[in-house]
Amino acid sequence: MKRRYTVLAAVVLAFSLLAAACGSDSGSEETTTTVAQETTTTAAETTTTVAETTTTEALPPLVIWADEKRAAALEEVAPAFTEATGVEVEIVLVDFGSIKDEVITKGPAGEGPDIFVGAHDWVGELATNGAVAVIDLGGRDAEFTETGLNALKWEGAQYGLPYVTEALALYYNTDYSPDAPTTMEELTATCDANPDVDCLGIPGGNDGGDAYHMYPFLSVDGGYIFAYDAATGFDVSDIGMCTDAAVAGATQLETLIDGGYVPSTNYDDAKNLFLEGELIYWMTGPWELGTLADQDTVSWSVTTLPTIDGNTMQPFVGIQGFYLSQYATNAALAQEFLLNFVATEDTMDALFVADPRGSAYVTTIENNSGDPVNFVFAKSAEGGQFMPNVPEMGAVWGPVGDNFLALRNGDTDPATAMQNACDQVTTVINEEG
């Protein structure tokens, strides 16, 4: 494992000197004096020599909040950090869904972590609440994917160290589709040849609106949620559902629905149909790899989403990373841990093994390029758009999911669905703004 200790040594020395300086105050409890008397007796005099030593309290442990999957990999690297610095690492298991809110509430009281694992779409809320600190990558940006880095930025500042990406792809039953379709035309042709089974299962129908799984149709003709600029971030006043491009993408979906290719399935419907061998294609993410590996009913493979009329279906990309708390007791050591003990080939590879989704660390991507499944999900994330990391996304999920649901169930048309979604999102943002 490649490590850099120069800065680390300076950090530890600085802490030690500060503690020693405080210890020189006679009122301090950090200084103890031991007296060793060495007496030399002569006829003329007795000399007593006093040897004075100073001890300081140990630095507090580095506290990391992580869920079970991430914790195991971090525990592997913790001893090396302790050996190099003398600082213990305390890894606290916290449910992933609870981490953000607990950091915001407990951090100011000094009860939070120094480092914590989190999703990229938390960054806006965390930064505006003053709960996270900027991370200085020290010129190492090229070690990470551009999407991963951008997703963890807020107002141009880097607030997280990315390590994993995930995006939708297309699972397919190889008994019906021996070859991966690259275009929607190829996909529908295969379905036409197999009329006794359902064609393309996508969550977001029946009784379960799902904006996340519907987004590739919103994006395929140039639609978007909020306009994005890499230098300035998302412009929440520019809402993409209000555009002709969004209507065009929704129309592509309607055409597939009318042709009988996309049944109105919610998440469980689509999953069960595929696992029972009654569905040729299933659009979802890498979190189902374990489910598919544990069954032997369906022969399957996975590929990137097909193009429609030559246009790419861009899925949402989710990124997870490590945040540095604004309230960290050991801020300098915490950053050192992230840069020199987490952002390494060994640790990033271990994190990938623990949770084999797409990596945001370039070397780990290269190390696993021979795995065709990992390659597909990495390519899907590369061609996607990371979910907007602004607090206003809370106003998006319901309206977009519900209006696509109405379209899936034949209760509205594309233009009305997108206009309603646009109006509803605008209203919520204005009310909350």
Secondary structure, 3 states (H helix, E strand, C coil): CCCCCHHHHHHHHHHHHHHHHHHCCCCCCCCCCCCCCEEEECCCCEEEECCCCCCCCCCCCEEEEECHHHHHHHHHHHHHHHHHHCCCEEEEECCHHHHHHHHHHHHHHCCCCCEEEEEHHHHHHHHHCCCECCCCCCCCHHHECHHHHHHCEECCEECEEEEEEEECEEEEECCCCCCCCCEHHHHHHHHHCCCCCEEEECCCCCCCCCHHHHHHHHHCCCCCCEEEECCCEEEEEEEHHHCHHHHHHHHHHHHHHHCCCCCCCCHHHHHHHHHCCCEEEEEECHHHHHHHHCCCCCCEEEECCCEECCECCCCEEEEEEEEEECCCCCHHHHHHHHHHHHCCHHHHHHHHHHCCCEECEHHHHHHCCCCHHHHHHHHHHHCCEECCCCHHHHHCHHHHHHHHHHHHCCCCCHHHHHHHHHHHHHHHHHHHC
